[in-house]
Amino acid sequence: MTSMTWTQARVTGWLRRWWLPLSLLLGALAGLFYSLAREPVYSSDAYVVVVAEGDPGRTANFAQAYARIAVQPGLITSGEQAQRTLSASASPDAPLVRLTAIAPTAQEAVARADQASTALISYANMQATNTGVRLASFASASLPLAPSSPALLVNVGIGTAAAVLVAGLVFLASPSAVSGPRTERSSSLVGAEV
């Protein structure tokens, strides 16, 4: 029984001393493993410009509208996979629509972004008689040089922070941390009152 408490005290003392460096190391390794295990994702952007036949002031409003239309299921993309891999945004003060496609390879991301921009241009130009605006290609998608995710340093940082938080909470909630300092404080307070 004495050796068990001696061993337990020794392990507890070691953990009290090394909990922060140990949790930093384990968290960093977990973030590194996650980054290496996750498949890379590439993203590519294509830009479409709104051209007005009459009033150029409404082009930014139509850019916002076409950015919302671009991500609606079935309008310019077919299939749930294509819908999940496409996002669109527009600047509030410029008549540009940015279409961003993600894919497991760089070539596939470029193809998806270009396909989405072509589909949006043809959809909008079919409605040009009703809307008074048309779309034109501003910039086709370019080949990404590196994957957009996983971000190695971000994942290592998140893993490290999460591990330190969990280890700190466990350390603070452990019985030795709870009973040790409170006993010392209460005895020092009692001694101070006398």
Rosetta blueprint (number, residue, H / E / L):
1 M L
2 T H
3 S H
4 M H
5 T H
6 W H
7 T H
8 Q H
9 A H
10 R H
11 V H
12 T H
13 G H
14 W H
15 L H
16 R H
17 R H
18 W H
19 W H
20 L H
21 P H
22 L H
23 S H
24 L H
25 L H
26 L H
27 G H
28 A H
29 L H
30 A H
31 G H
32 L H
33 F H
34 Y H
35 S H
36 L H
37 A H
38 R L
39 E L
40 P L
41 V E
42 Y E
43 S E
44 S E
45 D E
46 A E
47 Y E
48 V E
49 V E
50 V E
51 V E
52 A E
53 E L
54 G L
55 D L
56 P H
57 G H
58 R H
59 T H
60 A H
61 N H
62 F H
63 A H
64 Q H
65 A H
66 Y H
67 A H
68 R H
69 I H
70 A H
71 V L
72 Q L
73 P L
74 G L
75 L L
76 I L
77 T L
78 S L
79 G L
80 E H
81 Q H
82 A H
83 Q H
84 R H
85 T L
86 L E
87 S E
88 A E
89 S E
90 A E
91 S L
92 P L
93 D L
94 A L
95 P L
96 L E
97 V E
98 R E
99 L E
100 T E
101 A E
102 I E
103 A E
104 P L
105 T L
106 A H
107 Q H
108 E H
109 A H
110 V H
111 A H
112 R H
113 A H
114 D H
115 Q H
116 A H
117 S H
118 T H
119 A H
120 L H
121 I H
122 S H
123 Y H
124 A H
125 N H
126 M H
127 Q L
128 A H
129 T H
130 N H
131 T H
132 G L
133 V E
134 R E
135 L E
136 A E
137 S E
138 F E
139 A E
140 S L
141 A L
142 S L
143 L L
144 P L
145 L L
146 A L
147 P L
148 S L
149 S E
150 P L
151 A L
152 L H
153 L H
154 V H
155 N H
156 V H
157 G H
158 I H
159 G H
160 T H
161 A H
162 A H
163 A H
164 V H
165 L H
166 V H
167 A H
168 G H
169 L H
170 V H
171 F H
172 L H
173 A H
174 S L
175 P H
176 S H
177 A H
178 V H
179 S H
180 G H
181 P H
182 R H
183 T H
184 E H
185 R H
186 S H
187 S H
188 S H
189 L H
190 V H
191 G H
192 A H
193 E H
194 V L
